[in-house]
């Protein structure tokens, strides 16, 4: 369900909101529309006098729009070409951030040879929240707790850390795939041809899939 997901980012900047209204009056009513088309988010400028709302179910699109809008605010100019440039730069910035985040998480899980595509996917966790917490922060916490438990119990710690890393990766795609997040996590693991024992440990952290190993129980 989308109800539990934050879908609106608010930027409070009264002068910039005013400027949006001014350019509409000057015959440039399509500027917000151009921004929406380039970012895939809805720009809402009428509901609050001092704020712009960026609305989308896709957290990555919303983050790109947020970065682009702040670039426009910092630059002070707003016209079609400046919007295109701001969005292009924002997409590049976020792309680099995703790579960095993916590497941080791979290092945290002790997974130096992680597939580049999978690393890119986990790098998007930073832009997805779950119960008010960044999914990336939650995942790091789970990896560290799972590592301690695995070490104490004498299980396969390397496998446990990888499973902890990927157990919630499906949440990155829940706005696109109509399936429980842990099932999506399992599908992702199979796509990258991970070991069956690891796949089970990834997807068995809810009640509908039976854990088949001590490592899966730890992640559960």
N, C-alpha and C positions, 0 to 999 in steps of 0.2 A: 504494500500500500504506500502511496505517495504522501499520505496525511502526516506521517511521522517525520517527513524529510523537510528541512528548511529549503524553501524554493524561492525566496526573495532576498536579495542583497540590497541594503539601503545605503546610499551615499548622500550625506548631508552637506550641501554646498549651495547656499541660497543664491549667490550671484550666478552660478552656472545654471541653476534652474530658471532664474529670471532670463538668462540669455537664451535658453531654449524657447521661452515664450516670445522673446523679442524677434528671433529669427523667423518664427512662424508668422509674426505680424509683418515682417519685411518681405514675405513671399518665399521663404525657404521652409515650408512646412514639412518637407520630406527628410530633413536631417535626422530626426529620431528614427524614421523608417529605414534610412540607409544604414544606421547603426544596428538596427534590429536584423536587417537582412545579412549583414556581414558577420554578426555574432550569433544569431539564432536565439536571441533572448527578447523578451518584451520590455520596452522602456516605458515606465509609467511616471509621468511628470505632473499629474494633476491632483493626485490624492493628498499630497502634503505640500504646503507652500515652500518648504525649505529642504526638500529631499527628492532625489531621483531613486526610483525602485527598479531593479533589474530582476526580472522574473523568468525562471526556467526550471524545469524538472532536472535538467542536465547540469550537475554541479561544475563540470569542467567548462562548459560554455559560459556559465554564470561568472566563473573566476576570470576567464579571458575578457569578458565584457567589463568586469570590475576594474581590471588592470588597464584596459584600453580607455575607459572613462576617466580614470585618474590621470592618465597620460594627457588626455585632452584638457583636463582641468589645469594641470601643471603648465601646459603649453599656452593656454589662453586663447588659442585660435580654434574656430570650429567651422569647417566647410567640408564638402564631400571628400576632397583629396586628403585632408588632415585626418578625417575619420578612418579612411582606408589605411593610412600610414600607421595610425595608433593601433588599430586592430591587428595589422600585420606584425608590428613590434610586440604586441601583447601575446600573440600566438607563439612567436619565437621565444619570448621570455618564459612562458609556461612550459613549452617543450623542453627547454633546458632545465627547468625546475623539476619536471617529471623524471628526467634522466638522473638528476642528482638524488631525488627522493628514492628512486628505485635502487640506486647503488647503496644508499644508506640502509635501506631495509635488507638488501641482499647481504651486506656486511654484518648486520645485526643477527641474521640467521645463519651466518657462516656458510654462505652459498656463493663462492667465487665464480663458478661456471654456470650461473643461472642464464637461461636463454634470454636474449636481448628483448624479444617480444614480451616475454613474461615479466621481465624487469620493468619494462615500460608500463605494463598494466598495473603492477603493484605501486609504481611511482605515482599513480593517480589517486591513491588512497588519501593523500593529504587533503584532497578537495571534496571528500565525502565524509559526512559526519554521521554518527550513530549514537542516538540518545544524548545528543549535545556534545559528544566528544569527537575529535578528529579521528578518523579510522586509522590513520597512520600512527598516531600516538597510542591508540588502543592496541594495535598490532604489536608495537614494540613492547608494551607492557606484557602482553600474552607470551611473546617469545621469551622474555626474561623469566617470567614465572614458570613457564613450561620447562625451561632449561634447568632450573633449580629442582623442580619435582623429578624430572628425568634422571638427573645426576644422583639424587637421593635414592631413587628406586632402582637404579641400575639398568635402565632401558636404553634404547638407541637414541641418544640425545641429538645427533645430527638430524635424524628423521623427524623427531619431535619438533625441533626448531623450524624446519621447513614447513611442516604441517601447520604450526602456529602462525607462520608468516602468511600462508595461503588460505587459512580457514574462512576468512571473511572477504577474500578478494572478489567474490561474486557480488558483493554490495556495490562495487564500482559499476556494475552493469544492470542493476535492478530496474533502472529507468528505461532500459532497452529490452530486457528479457523478462517475460512474464513467468517467473519461476522462483521458488524459495532461494535465498541467497546461497545457502550451503550446497544446494544442488548445482547452482551455477558454478560455485567454486570447484566442485567435483568435475564438472564438464570441462572447465578450464584446465584442470590438472591432467585430464585424459587427453585433451588437445595437444598438450606438450609432452605426452607419452611418459608421464611419471609412473613410478612403480605402484602396483596395485595396493600394496600395504600403505604407502604414503597417501594415495588417493582416498582410501578409507579413513585414514586419520584426519584428512582435511574435511571430508563431508559428513562425518559421523558425530558432529558436536551438537546435534539436536536429536529429538526422540524418534525420528522416523527411519533412521539408518543405524543398524547395529554396529557398535565398535568391535573390530575383529582382532585387536591387539592391545597390549598394555599402553603402547604409545598413543593409540586412538583415544583410550580412556583418559589419559593425561590431558590431551587437547580438549576433550569433552568437558 
